[in-house]
């Protein structure tokens, strides 16, 4: 049966990205990434993005980690 040994994410899954709104370096794990939007573009193709909102105080910029 699986059990949690440590609650802190292992360094191998942590990633960093720079916020385009405030310039802060943000550390995140894959579980932080959510669907931001999904739909179709003007030509009828798939359009969407995954990411999260910058956690820096006062910044509401959406940080995109994956786009299609």
N, CA, C, O and CB atoms as a CASP TS submission, in Angstrom:
PFRMAT TS
TARGET T0000
AUTHOR 0000-0000-0000
METHOD Language model
MODEL 1
PARENT N/A
ATOM      1  N   UNK     1       0.838  -1.174   0.000  1.00  0.00           N
ATOM      2  CA  UNK     1       0.000   0.000   0.000  1.00  0.00           C
ATOM      3  C   UNK     1       0.896   1.255   0.000  1.00  0.00           C
ATOM      4  O   UNK     1       1.844   1.332   0.782  1.00  0.00           O
ATOM      5  CB  UNK     1      -0.960  -0.012   1.226  1.00  0.00           C
ATOM      6  N   UNK     2       0.604   2.229  -0.865  1.00  0.00           N
ATOM      7  CA  UNK     2       1.413   3.444  -0.889  1.00  0.00           C
ATOM      8  C   UNK     2       1.216   4.280   0.376  1.00  0.00           C
ATOM      9  O   UNK     2       0.153   4.262   0.997  1.00  0.00           O
ATOM     10  CB  UNK     2       1.073   4.276  -2.122  1.00  0.00           C
ATOM     11  N   UNK     3       2.265   5.007   0.735  1.00  0.00           N
ATOM     12  CA  UNK     3       2.163   5.912   1.883  1.00  0.00           C
ATOM     13  C   UNK     3       3.038   7.127   1.625  1.00  0.00           C
ATOM     14  O   UNK     3       4.017   7.042   0.884  1.00  0.00           O
ATOM     15  CB  UNK     3       2.581   5.199   3.207  1.00  0.00           C
ATOM     16  N   UNK     4       2.701   8.230   2.217  1.00  0.00           N
ATOM     17  CA  UNK     4       3.449   9.470   2.074  1.00  0.00           C
ATOM     18  C   UNK     4       4.625   9.448   3.037  1.00  0.00           C
ATOM     19  O   UNK     4       4.443   9.288   4.244  1.00  0.00           O
ATOM     20  CB  UNK     4       2.544  10.703   2.332  1.00  0.00           C
ATOM     21  N   UNK     5       5.835   9.609   2.501  1.00  0.00           N
ATOM     22  CA  UNK     5       7.030   9.630   3.326  1.00  0.00           C
ATOM     23  C   UNK     5       7.386  11.072   3.669  1.00  0.00           C
ATOM     24  O   UNK     5       7.756  11.377   4.803  1.00  0.00           O
ATOM     25  CB  UNK     5       8.205   8.931   2.609  1.00  0.00           C
ATOM     26  N   UNK     6       7.270  11.970   2.661  1.00  0.00           N
ATOM     27  CA  UNK     6       7.509  13.401   2.849  1.00  0.00           C
ATOM     28  C   UNK     6       6.452  14.168   2.082  1.00  0.00           C
ATOM     29  O   UNK     6       6.058  13.754   0.992  1.00  0.00           O
ATOM     30  CB  UNK     6       8.939  13.808   2.382  1.00  0.00           C
ATOM     31  N   UNK     7       5.991  15.270   2.629  1.00  0.00           N
ATOM     32  CA  UNK     7       4.982  16.077   1.942  1.00  0.00           C
ATOM     33  C   UNK     7       5.612  17.091   0.994  1.00  0.00           C
ATOM     34  O   UNK     7       4.963  17.552   0.055  1.00  0.00           O
ATOM     35  CB  UNK     7       4.109  16.796   2.957  1.00  0.00           C
ATOM     36  N   UNK     8       6.850  17.432   1.234  1.00  0.00           N
ATOM     37  CA  UNK     8       7.566  18.370   0.359  1.00  0.00           C
ATOM     38  C   UNK     8       7.838  17.686  -0.978  1.00  0.00           C
ATOM     39  O   UNK     8       8.343  16.564  -0.995  1.00  0.00           O
ATOM     40  CB  UNK     8       8.904  18.853   1.019  1.00  0.00           C
ATOM     41  N   UNK     9       7.508  18.351  -2.126  1.00  0.00           N
ATOM     42  CA  UNK     9       7.784  17.733  -3.422  1.00  0.00           C
ATOM     43  C   UNK     9       9.268  17.452  -3.630  1.00  0.00           C
ATOM     44  O   UNK     9      10.119  18.238  -3.213  1.00  0.00           O
ATOM     45  CB  UNK     9       7.275  18.621  -4.534  1.00  0.00           C
ATOM     46  N   UNK    10       9.568  16.349  -4.266  1.00  0.00           N
ATOM     47  CA  UNK    10      10.950  15.974  -4.568  1.00  0.00           C
ATOM     48  C   UNK    10      11.539  16.983  -5.552  1.00  0.00           C
ATOM     49  O   UNK    10      10.831  17.436  -6.452  1.00  0.00           O
ATOM     50  CB  UNK    10      11.024  14.526  -5.148  1.00  0.00           C
ATOM     51  N   UNK    11      12.814  17.348  -5.407  1.00  0.00           N
ATOM     52  CA  UNK    11      13.443  18.329  -6.303  1.00  0.00           C
ATOM     53  C   UNK    11      13.354  17.958  -7.791  1.00  0.00           C
ATOM     54  O   UNK    11      13.405  18.844  -8.645  1.00  0.00           O
ATOM     55  CB  UNK    11      14.894  18.494  -5.922  1.00  0.00           C
ATOM     56  N   UNK    12      13.224  16.692  -8.108  1.00  0.00           N
ATOM     57  CA  UNK    12      13.170  16.281  -9.510  1.00  0.00           C
ATOM     58  C   UNK    12      11.879  16.706 -10.201  1.00  0.00           C
ATOM     59  O   UNK    12      11.848  16.749 -11.431  1.00  0.00           O
ATOM     60  CB  UNK    12      13.325  14.785  -9.610  1.00  0.00           C
ATOM     61  N   UNK    13      10.813  17.023  -9.469  1.00  0.00           N
ATOM     62  CA  UNK    13       9.555  17.441 -10.086  1.00  0.00           C
ATOM     63  C   UNK    13       9.331  18.949 -10.004  1.00  0.00           C
ATOM     64  O   UNK    13       8.400  19.460 -10.626  1.00  0.00           O
ATOM     65  CB  UNK    13       8.401  16.722  -9.431  1.00  0.00           C
ATOM     66  N   UNK    14      10.153  19.665  -9.258  1.00  0.00           N
ATOM     67  CA  UNK    14      10.013  21.118  -9.154  1.00  0.00           C
ATOM     68  C   UNK    14      10.531  21.782 -10.424  1.00  0.00           C
ATOM     69  O   UNK    14      11.555  21.383 -10.978  1.00  0.00           O
ATOM     70  CB  UNK    14      10.768  21.656  -7.916  1.00  0.00           C
ATOM     71  N   UNK    15       9.803  22.806 -10.874  1.00  0.00           N
ATOM     72  CA  UNK    15      10.204  23.566 -12.051  1.00  0.00           C
ATOM     73  C   UNK    15      10.163  25.048 -11.713  1.00  0.00           C
ATOM     74  O   UNK    15       9.504  25.458 -10.757  1.00  0.00           O
ATOM     75  CB  UNK    15       9.287  23.246 -13.267  1.00  0.00           C
ATOM     76  N   UNK    16      10.873  25.853 -12.506  1.00  0.00           N
ATOM     77  CA  UNK    16      10.874  27.306 -12.332  1.00  0.00           C
ATOM     78  C   UNK    16      10.489  27.968 -13.640  1.00  0.00           C
ATOM     79  O   UNK    16      10.800  27.475 -14.724  1.00  0.00           O
ATOM     80  CB  UNK    16      12.258  27.812 -11.852  1.00  0.00           C
ATOM     81  N   UNK    17       9.794  29.114 -13.512  1.00  0.00           N
ATOM     82  CA  UNK    17       9.422  29.910 -14.672  1.00  0.00           C
ATOM     83  C   UNK    17       9.400  31.367 -14.235  1.00  0.00           C
ATOM     84  O   UNK    17       9.137  31.663 -13.069  1.00  0.00           O
ATOM     85  CB  UNK    17       8.034  29.464 -15.261  1.00  0.00           C
ATOM     86  N   UNK    18       9.675  32.282 -15.167  1.00  0.00           N
ATOM     87  CA  UNK    18       9.675  33.713 -14.861  1.00  0.00           C
ATOM     88  C   UNK    18       8.338  34.300 -15.288  1.00  0.00           C
ATOM     89  O   UNK    18       7.890  34.080 -16.413  1.00  0.00           O
ATOM     90  CB  UNK    18      10.858  34.447 -15.571  1.00  0.00           C
ATOM     91  N   UNK    19       7.701  35.047 -14.392  1.00  0.00           N
ATOM     92  CA  UNK    19       6.427  35.694 -14.682  1.00  0.00           C
ATOM     93  C   UNK    19       6.661  36.846 -15.660  1.00  0.00           C
ATOM     94  O   UNK    19       7.528  37.690 -15.437  1.00  0.00           O
ATOM     95  CB  UNK    19       5.752  36.204 -13.374  1.00  0.00           C
ATOM     96  N   UNK    20       5.895  36.875 -16.725  1.00  0.00           N
ATOM     97  CA  UNK    20       6.001  37.950 -17.709  1.00  0.00           C
ATOM     98  C   UNK    20       5.385  39.253 -17.233  1.00  0.00           C
ATOM     99  O   UNK    20       5.615  40.301 -17.837  1.00  0.00           O
ATOM    100  CB  UNK    20       5.349  37.532 -18.992  1.00  0.00           C
ATOM    101  N   UNK    21       4.607  39.206 -16.161  1.00  0.00           N
ATOM    102  CA  UNK    21       3.956  40.404 -15.635  1.00  0.00           C
ATOM    103  C   UNK    21       4.814  41.170 -14.645  1.00  0.00           C
ATOM    104  O   UNK    21       4.959  42.388 -14.756  1.00  0.00           O
ATOM    105  CB  UNK    21       2.666  40.031 -14.983  1.00  0.00           C
ATOM    106  N   UNK    22       5.387  40.458 -13.668  1.00  0.00           N
ATOM    107  CA  UNK    22       6.147  41.136 -12.608  1.00  0.00           C
ATOM    108  C   UNK    22       7.625  40.771 -12.601  1.00  0.00           C
ATOM    109  O   UNK    22       8.413  41.424 -11.916  1.00  0.00           O
ATOM    110  CB  UNK    22       5.552  40.810 -11.265  1.00  0.00           C
ATOM    111  N   UNK    23       8.016  39.743 -13.346  1.00  0.00           N
ATOM    112  CA  UNK    23       9.420  39.348 -13.412  1.00  0.00           C
ATOM    113  C   UNK    23       9.876  38.428 -12.298  1.00  0.00           C
ATOM    114  O   UNK    23      11.058  38.095 -12.222  1.00  0.00           O
ATOM    115  CB  UNK    23      10.264  40.551 -13.404  1.00  0.00           C
ATOM    116  N   UNK    24       8.965  38.007 -11.431  1.00  0.00           N
ATOM    117  CA  UNK    24       9.333  37.104 -10.335  1.00  0.00           C
ATOM    118  C   UNK    24       9.641  35.714 -10.869  1.00  0.00           C
ATOM    119  O   UNK    24       9.016  35.259 -11.827  1.00  0.00           O
ATOM    120  CB  UNK    24       8.207  37.031  -9.286  1.00  0.00           C
ATOM    121  N   UNK    25      10.603  35.039 -10.250  1.00  0.00           N
ATOM    122  CA  UNK    25      10.868  33.643 -10.572  1.00  0.00           C
ATOM    123  C   UNK    25       9.965  32.800  -9.687  1.00  0.00           C
ATOM    124  O   UNK    25      10.019  32.884  -8.461  1.00  0.00           O
ATOM    125  CB  UNK    25      12.385  33.274 -10.369  1.00  0.00           C
ATOM    126  N   UNK    26       9.133  31.986 -10.326  1.00  0.00           N
ATOM    127  CA  UNK    26       8.123  31.201  -9.613  1.00  0.00           C
ATOM    128  C   UNK    26       8.482  29.722  -9.686  1.00  0.00           C
ATOM    129  O   UNK    26       8.750  29.192 -10.765  1.00  0.00           O
ATOM    130  CB  UNK    26       6.706  31.449 -10.202  1.00  0.00           C
ATOM    131  N   UNK    27       8.485  29.064  -8.536  1.00  0.00           N
ATOM    132  CA  UNK    27       8.721  27.630  -8.479  1.00  0.00           C
ATOM    133  C   UNK    27       7.365  26.938  -8.395  1.00  0.00           C
ATOM    134  O   UNK    27       6.493  27.351  -7.630  1.00  0.00           O
ATOM    135  CB  UNK    27       9.637  27.246  -7.265  1.00  0.00           C
ATOM    136  N   UNK    28       7.196  25.874  -9.192  1.00  0.00           N
ATOM    137  CA  UNK    28       5.931  25.147  -9.188  1.00  0.00           C
ATOM    138  C   UNK    28       6.166  23.657  -9.424  1.00  0.00           C
ATOM    139  O   UNK    28       7.240  23.241  -9.859  1.00  0.00           O
ATOM    140  CB  UNK    28       4.981  25.713 -10.255  1.00  0.00           C
ATOM    141  N   UNK    29       5.151  22.878  -9.131  1.00  0.00           N
ATOM    142  CA  UNK    29       5.165  21.439  -9.409  1.00  0.00           C
ATOM    143  C   UNK    29       4.013  21.152 -10.372  1.00  0.00           C
ATOM    144  O   UNK    29       3.078  21.948 -10.458  1.00  0.00           O
ATOM    145  CB  UNK    29       5.034  20.582  -8.077  1.00  0.00           C
ATOM    146  N   UNK    30       4.062  20.033 -11.098  1.00  0.00           N
ATOM    147  CA  UNK    30       3.009  19.742 -12.077  1.00  0.00           C
ATOM    148  C   UNK    30       1.587  19.809 -11.524  1.00  0.00           C
ATOM    149  O   UNK    30       0.662  20.142 -12.265  1.00  0.00           O
ATOM    150  CB  UNK    30       3.235  18.389 -12.650  1.00  0.00           C
ATOM    151  N   UNK    31       1.393  19.506 -10.259  1.00  0.00           N
ATOM    152  CA  UNK    31       0.061  19.547  -9.656  1.00  0.00           C
ATOM    153  C   UNK    31      -0.504  20.967  -9.573  1.00  0.00           C
ATOM    154  O   UNK    31      -1.718  21.129  -9.441  1.00  0.00           O
ATOM    155  CB  UNK    31       0.107  18.936  -8.269  1.00  0.00           C
ATOM    156  N   UNK    32       0.341  21.999  -9.647  1.00  0.00           N
ATOM    157  CA  UNK    32      -0.101  23.392  -9.606  1.00  0.00           C
ATOM    158  C   UNK    32      -0.718  23.840 -10.929  1.00  0.00           C
ATOM    159  O   UNK    32      -1.477  24.809 -10.960  1.00  0.00           O
ATOM    160  CB  UNK    32       1.065  24.297  -9.252  1.00  0.00           C
ATOM    161  N   UNK    33      -0.400  23.148 -12.015  1.00  0.00           N
ATOM    162  CA  UNK    33      -0.837  23.546 -13.357  1.00  0.00           C
ATOM    163  C   UNK    33      -2.284  23.114 -13.579  1.00  0.00           C
ATOM    164  O   UNK    33      -2.639  21.954 -13.372  1.00  0.00           O
ATOM    165  CB  UNK    33       0.087  22.931 -14.444  1.00  0.00           C
ATOM    166  N   UNK    34      -3.117  24.076 -14.008  1.00  0.00           N
ATOM    167  CA  UNK    34      -4.535  23.829 -14.271  1.00  0.00           C
ATOM    168  C   UNK    34      -4.875  24.292 -15.684  1.00  0.00           C
ATOM    169  O   UNK    34      -4.102  25.025 -16.300  1.00  0.00           O
ATOM    170  CB  UNK    34      -5.430  24.553 -13.225  1.00  0.00           C
ATOM    171  N   UNK    35      -6.022  23.870 -16.196  1.00  0.00           N
ATOM    172  CA  UNK    35      -6.505  24.313 -17.493  1.00  0.00           C
ATOM    173  C   UNK    35      -6.948  25.763 -17.365  1.00  0.00           C
ATOM    174  O   UNK    35      -7.814  26.073 -16.547  1.00  0.00           O
ATOM    175  CB  UNK    35      -7.667  23.409 -18.005  1.00  0.00           C
ATOM    176  N   UNK    36      -6.358  26.668 -18.174  1.00  0.00           N
ATOM    177  CA  UNK    36      -6.734  28.074 -18.143  1.00  0.00           C
ATOM    178  C   UNK    36      -7.892  28.342 -19.106  1.00  0.00           C
ATOM    179  O   UNK    36      -8.861  29.013 -18.749  1.00  0.00           O
ATOM    180  CB  UNK    36      -5.528  28.960 -18.494  1.00  0.00           C
ATOM    181  N   UNK    37      -7.786  27.818 -20.318  1.00  0.00           N
ATOM    182  CA  UNK    37      -8.884  27.917 -21.267  1.00  0.00           C
ATOM    183  C   UNK    37      -8.732  26.844 -22.335  1.00  0.00           C
ATOM    184  O   UNK    37      -7.646  26.313 -22.567  1.00  0.00           O
ATOM    185  CB  UNK    37      -8.935  29.322 -21.906  1.00  0.00           C
ATOM    186  N   UNK    38      -9.854  26.544 -22.975  1.00  0.00           N
ATOM    187  CA  UNK    38      -9.860  25.561 -24.041  1.00  0.00           C
ATOM    188  C   UNK    38     -10.991  25.920 -24.993  1.00  0.00           C
ATOM    189  O   UNK    38     -12.079  26.300 -24.561  1.00  0.00           O
ATOM    190  CB  UNK    38     -10.021  24.110 -23.483  1.00  0.00           C
ATOM    191  N   UNK    39     -10.734  25.801 -26.267  1.00  0.00           N
ATOM    192  CA  UNK    39     -11.748  26.132 -27.251  1.00  0.00           C
ATOM    193  C   UNK    39     -11.209  25.940 -28.654  1.00  0.00           C
ATOM    194  O   UNK    39     -10.354  25.089 -28.898  1.00  0.00           O
ATOM    195  CB  UNK    39     -12.236  27.563 -27.061  1.00  0.00           C
ATOM    196  N   UNK    40     -11.721  26.744 -29.568  1.00  0.00           N
ATOM    197  CA  UNK    40     -11.257  26.683 -30.953  1.00  0.00           C
ATOM    198  C   UNK    40     -10.782  28.051 -31.400  1.00  0.00           C
ATOM    199  O   UNK    40     -11.272  29.074 -30.922  1.00  0.00           O
ATOM    200  CB  UNK    40     -12.370  26.170 -31.884  1.00  0.00           C
ATOM    201  N   UNK    41      -9.825  28.069 -32.323  1.00  0.00           N
ATOM    202  CA  UNK    41      -9.346  29.329 -32.873  1.00  0.00           C
ATOM    203  C   UNK    41     -10.225  29.745 -34.051  1.00  0.00           C
ATOM    204  O   UNK    41     -11.213  29.075 -34.353  1.00  0.00           O
ATOM    205  CB  UNK    41      -7.867  29.211 -33.309  1.00  0.00           C
ATOM    206  N   UNK    42      -9.871  30.846 -34.717  1.00  0.00           N
ATOM    207  CA  UNK    42     -10.677  31.375 -35.820  1.00  0.00           C
ATOM    208  C   UNK    42     -10.812  30.391 -36.971  1.00  0.00           C
ATOM    209  O   UNK    42     -11.829  30.390 -37.665  1.00  0.00           O
ATOM    210  CB  UNK    42     -10.074  32.661 -36.327  1.00  0.00           C
ATOM    211  N   UNK    43      -9.818  29.568 -37.182  1.00  0.00           N
ATOM    212  CA  UNK    43      -9.855  28.599 -38.268  1.00  0.00           C
ATOM    213  C   UNK    43     -10.528  27.288 -37.902  1.00  0.00           C
ATOM    214  O   UNK    43     -10.622  26.394 -38.744  1.00  0.00           O
ATOM    215  CB  UNK    43      -8.476  28.323 -38.730  1.00  0.00           C
ATOM    216  N   UNK    44     -10.998  27.149 -36.672  1.00  0.00           N
ATOM    217  CA  UNK    44     -11.668  25.933 -36.239  1.00  0.00           C
ATOM    218  C   UNK    44     -10.756  24.925 -35.565  1.00  0.00           C
ATOM    219  O   UNK    44     -11.212  23.856 -35.160  1.00  0.00           O
ATOM    220  CB  UNK    44     -12.318  25.295 -37.397  1.00  0.00           C
ATOM    221  N   UNK    45      -9.465  25.248 -35.437  1.00  0.00           N
ATOM    222  CA  UNK    45      -8.522  24.350 -34.781  1.00  0.00           C
ATOM    223  C   UNK    45      -8.564  24.484 -33.269  1.00  0.00           C
ATOM    224  O   UNK    45      -9.169  25.406 -32.724  1.00  0.00           O
ATOM    225  CB  UNK    45      -7.123  24.615 -35.278  1.00  0.00           C
ATOM    226  N   UNK    46      -7.919  23.561 -32.618  1.00  0.00           N
ATOM    227  CA  UNK    46      -7.877  23.577 -31.157  1.00  0.00           C
ATOM    228  C   UNK    46      -7.056  24.761 -30.647  1.00  0.00           C
ATOM    229  O   UNK    46      -6.016  25.094 -31.216  1.00  0.00           O
ATOM    230  CB  UNK    46      -7.293  22.258 -30.624  1.00  0.00           C
ATOM    231  N   UNK    47      -7.526  25.390 -29.576  1.00  0.00           N
ATOM    232  CA  UNK    47      -6.826  26.502 -28.941  1.00  0.00           C
ATOM    233  C   UNK    47      -7.040  26.379 -27.437  1.00  0.00           C
ATOM    234  O   UNK    47      -8.175  26.245 -26.980  1.00  0.00           O
ATOM    235  CB  UNK    47      -7.332  27.892 -29.483  1.00  0.00           C
ATOM    236  N   UNK    48      -5.971  26.424 -26.677  1.00  0.00           N
ATOM    237  CA  UNK    48      -6.099  26.330 -25.235  1.00  0.00           C
ATOM    238  C   UNK    48      -4.756  26.498 -24.555  1.00  0.00           C
ATOM    239  O   UNK    48      -3.718  26.594 -25.210  1.00  0.00           O
ATOM    240  CB  UNK    48      -6.720  25.006 -24.845  1.00  0.00           C
ATOM    241  N   UNK    49      -4.788  26.532 -23.232  1.00  0.00           N
ATOM    242  CA  UNK    49      -3.558  26.699 -22.467  1.00  0.00           C
ATOM    243  C   UNK    49      -3.722  26.131 -21.070  1.00  0.00           C
ATOM    244  O   UNK    49      -4.820  26.091 -20.515  1.00  0.00           O
ATOM    245  CB  UNK    49      -3.159  28.177 -22.397  1.00  0.00           C
ATOM    246  N   UNK    50      -2.592  25.688 -20.515  1.00  0.00           N
ATOM    247  CA  UNK    50      -2.511  25.258 -19.122  1.00  0.00           C
ATOM    248  C   UNK    50      -1.518  26.167 -18.418  1.00  0.00           C
ATOM    249  O   UNK    50      -0.575  26.662 -19.036  1.00  0.00           O
ATOM    250  CB  UNK    50      -2.087  23.748 -19.003  1.00  0.00           C
ATOM    251  N   UNK    51      -1.726  26.385 -17.142  1.00  0.00           N
ATOM    252  CA  UNK    51      -0.825  27.226 -16.360  1.00  0.00           C
ATOM    253  C   UNK    51      -1.447  27.562 -15.017  1.00  0.00           C
ATOM    254  O   UNK    51      -2.223  26.782 -14.465  1.00  0.00           O
ATOM    255  CB  UNK    51      -0.482  28.511 -17.122  1.00  0.00           C
ATOM    256  N   UNK    52      -1.094  28.740 -14.495  1.00  0.00           N
ATOM    257  CA  UNK    52      -1.583  29.171 -13.193  1.00  0.00           C
ATOM    258  C   UNK    52      -1.419  30.678 -13.065  1.00  0.00           C
ATOM    259  O   UNK    52      -0.723  31.302 -13.866  1.00  0.00           O
ATOM    260  CB  UNK    52      -0.838  28.440 -12.051  1.00  0.00           C
ATOM    261  N   UNK    53      -2.056  31.257 -12.065  1.00  0.00           N
ATOM    262  CA  UNK    53      -1.934  32.687 -11.794  1.00  0.00           C
ATOM    263  C   UNK    53      -0.685  32.927 -10.955  1.00  0.00           C
ATOM    264  O   UNK    53      -0.405  32.173 -10.023  1.00  0.00           O
ATOM    265  CB  UNK    53      -3.201  33.233 -11.069  1.00  0.00           C
ATOM    266  N   UNK    54       0.063  33.974 -11.284  1.00  0.00           N
ATOM    267  CA  UNK    54       1.276  34.303 -10.544  1.00  0.00           C
ATOM    268  C   UNK    54       0.942  34.497  -9.060  1.00  0.00           C
ATOM    269  O   UNK    54       0.026  35.248  -8.728  1.00  0.00           O
ATOM    270  CB  UNK    54       1.943  35.578 -11.127  1.00  0.00           C
ATOM    271  N   UNK    55       1.677  33.828  -8.170  1.00  0.00           N
ATOM    272  CA  UNK    55       1.396  33.949  -6.742  1.00  0.00           C
ATOM    273  C   UNK    55       1.994  35.189  -6.082  1.00  0.00           C
ATOM    274  O   UNK    55       1.772  35.426  -4.895  1.00  0.00           O
ATOM    275  CB  UNK    55       1.897  32.741  -6.042  1.00  0.00           C
ATOM    276  N   UNK    56       2.751  35.980  -6.842  1.00  0.00           N
ATOM    277  CA  UNK    56       3.372  37.182  -6.279  1.00  0.00           C
ATOM    278  C   UNK    56       2.292  38.189  -5.894  1.00  0.00           C
ATOM    279  O   UNK    56       1.371  38.445  -6.670  1.00  0.00           O
ATOM    280  CB  UNK    56       4.368  37.815  -7.288  1.00  0.00           C
ATOM    281  N   UNK    57       2.405  38.748  -4.714  1.00  0.00           N
ATOM    282  CA  UNK    57       1.411  39.684  -4.192  1.00  0.00           C
ATOM    283  C   UNK    57       1.182  40.846  -5.159  1.00  0.00           C
ATOM    284  O   UNK    57       2.126  41.528  -5.557  1.00  0.00           O
ATOM    285  CB  UNK    57       1.851  40.218  -2.825  1.00  0.00           C
ATOM    286  N   UNK    58      -0.063  41.062  -5.528  1.00  0.00           N
ATOM    287  CA  UNK    58      -0.424  42.176  -6.397  1.00  0.00           C
ATOM    288  C   UNK    58      -0.354  41.854  -7.894  1.00  0.00           C
ATOM    289  O   UNK    58      -0.841  42.636  -8.709  1.00  0.00           O
ATOM    290  CB  UNK    58       0.467  43.333  -6.103  1.00  0.00           C
ATOM    291  N   UNK    59       0.228  40.746  -8.259  1.00  0.00           N
ATOM    292  CA  UNK    59       0.330  40.362  -9.672  1.00  0.00           C
ATOM    293  C   UNK    59      -0.777  39.354  -9.985  1.00  0.00           C
ATOM    294  O   UNK    59      -0.945  38.367  -9.270  1.00  0.00           O
ATOM    295  CB  UNK    59       1.747  39.759  -9.998  1.00  0.00           C
ATOM    296  N   UNK    60      -1.520  39.606 -11.043  1.00  0.00           N
ATOM    297  CA  UNK    60      -2.598  38.694 -11.441  1.00  0.00           C
ATOM    298  C   UNK    60      -2.335  38.098 -12.824  1.00  0.00           C
ATOM    299  O   UNK    60      -3.253  37.604 -13.479  1.00  0.00           O
ATOM    300  CB  UNK    60      -3.949  39.428 -11.433  1.00  0.00           C
ATOM    301  N   UNK    61      -1.076  38.148 -13.264  1.00  0.00           N
ATOM    302  CA  UNK    61      -0.690  37.655 -14.584  1.00  0.00           C
ATOM    303  C   UNK    61      -0.860  36.140 -14.654  1.00  0.00           C
ATOM    304  O   UNK    61      -0.501  35.426 -13.717  1.00  0.00           O
ATOM    305  CB  UNK    61       0.767  38.047 -14.906  1.00  0.00           C
ATOM    306  N   UNK    62      -1.408  35.652 -15.766  1.00  0.00           N
ATOM    307  CA  UNK    62      -1.535  34.207 -15.996  1.00  0.00           C
ATOM    308  C   UNK    62      -0.224  33.697 -16.576  1.00  0.00           C
ATOM    309  O   UNK    62       0.211  34.167 -17.628  1.00  0.00           O
ATOM    310  CB  UNK    62      -2.737  33.881 -16.956  1.00  0.00           C
ATOM    311  N   UNK    63       0.409  32.744 -15.906  1.00  0.00           N
ATOM    312  CA  UNK    63       1.652  32.130 -16.378  1.00  0.00           C
ATOM    313  C   UNK    63       1.270  30.882 -17.153  1.00  0.00           C
ATOM    314  O   UNK    63       0.678  29.958 -16.597  1.00  0.00           O
ATOM    315  CB  UNK    63       2.630  31.790 -15.187  1.00  0.00           C
ATOM    316  N   UNK    64       1.606  30.853 -18.432  1.00  0.00           N
ATOM    317  CA  UNK    64       1.260  29.735 -19.288  1.00  0.00           C
ATOM    318  C   UNK    64       2.435  28.770 -19.360  1.00  0.00           C
ATOM    319  O   UNK    64       3.553  29.162 -19.697  1.00  0.00           O
ATOM    320  CB  UNK    64       0.864  30.224 -20.696  1.00  0.00           C
ATOM    321  N   UNK    65       2.175  27.508 -19.041  1.00  0.00           N
ATOM    322  CA  UNK    65       3.218  26.485 -19.088  1.00  0.00           C
ATOM    323  C   UNK    65       3.094  25.592 -20.324  1.00  0.00           C
ATOM    324  O   UNK    65       4.064  24.955 -20.735  1.00  0.00           O
ATOM    325  CB  UNK    65       3.164  25.631 -17.830  1.00  0.00           C
ATOM    326  N   UNK    66       1.892  25.551 -20.916  1.00  0.00           N
ATOM    327  CA  UNK    66       1.671  24.734 -22.115  1.00  0.00           C
ATOM    328  C   UNK    66       0.559  25.387 -22.933  1.00  0.00           C
ATOM    329  O   UNK    66      -0.466  25.800 -22.388  1.00  0.00           O
ATOM    330  CB  UNK    66       1.300  23.243 -21.741  1.00  0.00           C
ATOM    331  N   UNK    67       0.772  25.477 -24.243  1.00  0.00           N
ATOM    332  CA  UNK    67      -0.228  26.077 -25.141  1.00  0.00           C
ATOM    333  C   UNK    67      -0.405  25.205 -26.359  1.00  0.00           C
ATOM    334  O   UNK    67       0.564  24.632 -26.855  1.00  0.00           O
ATOM    335  CB  UNK    67       0.181  27.507 -25.562  1.00  0.00           C
ATOM    336  N   UNK    68      -1.627  25.092 -26.853  1.00  0.00           N
ATOM    337  CA  UNK    68      -1.884  24.326 -28.077  1.00  0.00           C
ATOM    338  C   UNK    68      -2.848  25.050 -28.973  1.00  0.00           C
ATOM    339  O   UNK    68      -3.182  24.555 -30.049  1.00  0.00           O
ATOM    340  CB  UNK    68      -2.426  22.945 -27.750  1.00  0.00           C
TER
END
